[in-house]
Amino acid sequence: MHARRRVYFVIALASFTSGTLAGELETYTLDPVHTRVVFTVEHAGFSKAMGAISGNTGTLRFDRDDWRSAQLDVTVPLTRLDLGDDKWNTAVLGSNLLDGKRFPEARFVSSTIEPGDADHAKVCGDLTLRGVTRPVCMDVTFNALKRHPLPPFRRTAGFSATATLTRKEFGIEAWPRVIGDSVSLMIEAEAVRSQGDAGKAKPGEPEPETVLPAETPPAEDDALPVEPDSPEPISTEEPPPPETP
């Protein structure tokens, strides 16, 4: 009789613990207007060409007190790429570089998260770019988690991140004398708590049940200012054979 009671107690405790842990992971939706990927890449040794991609979408499952449990899935619309010049945009989306017609999106899915301290972590996962999937790690800084001061007053998480990848790893090898191989990424992200988690407001933080407005692309003047600096003519044609020494 006592053994049976112990079994029931263990099952009840396990169920309670499992439900508590599951409840701590809140789901957030990336704000496509305030989430942006900025990249820099060497331009023929003269400068760092800069570009930005807005309109990023995805989900974040996050517990502020447990970095390791976080889950991130982000889609980056490469066709929203902006280098500040239409010819550059067309060239970079050409078949010999990003090949935007066949691969209009990139995707990052987290796999492991290693906390550094309360506000920093290394987030590693798989990045799929131009049909190739490779592991990439980001250094992430936690900025804030609080009720947004503007309507619809939803609980919002903010992050900054940096990462570095190489073009060759993803099969992007054209124009090696003009475009550097190493690409630096700077990411600013805001994620809004999903409607289903709205009832989990923290004590002292009332939160009205307001439906998020429809996502709309940023205005033209919302793009980051960049200064293209390319004396070479830009072409979307396949590059010529490598020059012999």
Secondary structure, 3 states (H helix, E strand, C coil): CHHHHHHHHHHHHHHHHHHHHHHHCEEEEECCCCCEEEEEEEECCCEEEEEEECCCEEEEEECCCCHHHCEEEEEEEHHHEECCCHHHHHHHCCCCCCCCCCCCEEEEEEEEEEEEECCEEEEEEEEEECCEEEEEEEEEEEEEEEECCCCCCCEEEEEEEEEEEECHHHCCCCCCCCEEEEEEEEEEEEEEECHHHHHHCCCCCCCCCCCCCCCCCCCHHHCCCCCCCCCCCCCCCCCCCCCCC
